[in-house]
Amino acid sequence: MGSAPIRCIRLLVGGALLLAGAASQAGRADAEAALAVGLPADVAKQGLAVGWAVNHASKQAAEAEALRRCREAKEPPQATRDLCRVVERFDDRCVAVALDPDPGTTGVGWAVAASQDAAEAGAMEDCRRGTDEKRRAACRVILARCDGR
């Protein structure tokens, strides 16, 4: 009789461990992300389109959502939105996009990194590198999102 309760406890503990493992895998399955960008040859004249997706169940779902958001951006012209392509795929990381918000400027950058601060710093660095010296201080982070957090 002493072994039946122990066997029952073992089954309960084993079942709890299986459920915990499944729950942690389900959480990981929801940690797919993507960034889509419509980047014309002349950002100063044609603008920029950006779309993002985090915490999706699959890479395909994240890519589809990022592309949808990019293609539905309200400000850039249709020709810019038609250029939308997935430029980053990531998992359990952060993405940031920075740009110089003034019309006619060329500063644009994005980065994916382990933390939001690092992604923002990388995007700002790219933005500053892409514009002339007198406009570098104008770069601003316009998007920062983390996946799987």
DAVEN-V222978 format. One line per field, one symbol per residue. phi: phi as a letter, one per 30 degrees, with the letter a starting at -180 (. if undefined). burial: # if it has 24 or more other C-alpha atoms within 12 Angstrom, else .. A space follows every 10 residues. Layout:
phi: ???
burial: ???
This chain:
phi: .ddddddddd dddddddddd dddddddddc bcbabcbccd dbeeccibcb bbabhcdbdd dddddddedd dceddddedd dddebdcbba bhbcbbbbad ddeiccdbab acadbdeddd dddddddddc bdedceddeb dcabbccic
burial: .......... .......... .........# ########## ..#..##### #########. ########## ###..#..## ########## ########## #...###### ###..#..## ########## #....#.### ########.
